[in-house]
């Protein structure tokens, strides 16, 4: 599944355009490798790391969503490994 589509389907961003911007900024990593393209392939088991809303998000992909469904369904597609926020 495309990276931008995953971020949008998993409800990590509000729009697919914002997901594409995050990828294009070059700060997103998949399994430690920098990615600068929205069409990068995402698979279950991979770890994504990227800045979002003033903090670093680290997520392990558990499943690929088939649609942009409700939040509980979306949250089941990843495990949040992010460090605790300092606030």
C-alpha positions as CSV (number, residue, x, y, z in Angstrom):
1,X,0.0,0.0,0.0
2,X,1.2,3.5,-0.7
3,X,2.6,5.4,2.2
4,X,0.3,8.4,1.8
5,X,-2.7,6.2,1.6
6,X,-1.8,4.3,4.7
7,X,-1.3,7.5,6.7
8,X,-4.7,8.8,5.6
9,X,-6.6,5.5,6.0
10,X,-5.1,5.0,9.5
11,X,-6.4,8.5,10.4
12,X,-2.9,9.8,11.3
13,X,-3.5,12.9,9.0
14,X,-6.8,14.6,8.0
15,X,-6.1,14.7,4.2
16,X,-4.2,12.6,1.7
17,X,-2.5,15.8,0.5
18,X,-1.1,16.3,4.0
19,X,0.2,12.8,4.0
20,X,2.0,13.5,0.7
21,X,3.5,16.7,2.2
22,X,4.9,14.7,5.2
23,X,6.6,12.2,2.8
24,X,7.9,15.0,0.5
25,X,9.5,16.8,3.4
26,X,12.0,14.0,3.7
27,X,11.8,13.5,7.5
28,X,9.8,10.3,7.3
29,X,11.6,7.0,7.8
30,X,10.6,3.4,7.0
31,X,12.7,0.9,9.0
32,X,15.3,3.5,9.5
33,X,15.6,4.5,5.8
34,X,14.7,8.1,4.9
35,X,11.8,8.3,2.4
36,X,10.9,11.3,0.4
37,X,8.1,10.0,-1.9
38,X,4.5,9.4,-1.1
39,X,4.3,6.3,-3.3
40,X,6.8,4.3,-1.1
41,X,5.4,0.9,-0.3
42,X,4.3,0.1,3.2
43,X,3.9,-3.5,4.5
44,X,2.9,-5.0,7.8
45,X,5.8,-5.3,10.2
46,X,7.5,-2.1,9.0
47,X,8.3,0.7,11.5
48,X,7.4,4.3,10.4
49,X,9.0,7.3,12.2
50,X,8.0,10.9,11.4
51,X,7.4,14.3,13.0
52,X,3.7,15.1,13.4
53,X,2.1,17.9,15.4
54,X,5.2,18.8,17.3
55,X,6.3,15.3,18.3
56,X,7.9,12.3,16.8
57,X,5.6,9.4,16.0
58,X,7.0,5.9,15.8
59,X,4.5,3.3,14.6
60,X,4.7,-0.4,13.7
61,X,2.3,-1.3,10.9
62,X,0.2,-4.3,12.0
63,X,-2.2,-4.5,9.1
64,X,-3.1,-2.6,5.9
65,X,-6.5,-0.9,6.1
66,X,-8.9,-1.5,3.3
67,X,-10.7,1.8,3.7
68,X,-10.7,5.0,5.8
69,X,-13.0,3.7,8.4
70,X,-13.8,4.7,12.0
71,X,-11.0,5.6,14.4
72,X,-11.1,2.3,16.4
73,X,-10.7,0.3,13.2
74,X,-7.9,2.6,12.0
75,X,-6.0,2.3,15.3
76,X,-6.0,-1.4,15.0
77,X,-3.8,-1.1,11.9
78,X,-0.7,0.1,13.9
79,X,1.0,-0.1,17.3
80,X,2.3,3.2,18.6
81,X,5.9,2.9,19.7
82,X,6.4,6.7,20.2
83,X,8.4,7.9,23.1
84,X,6.3,9.6,25.8
85,X,5.7,13.3,25.3
86,X,7.7,15.6,27.5
87,X,4.9,17.6,28.8
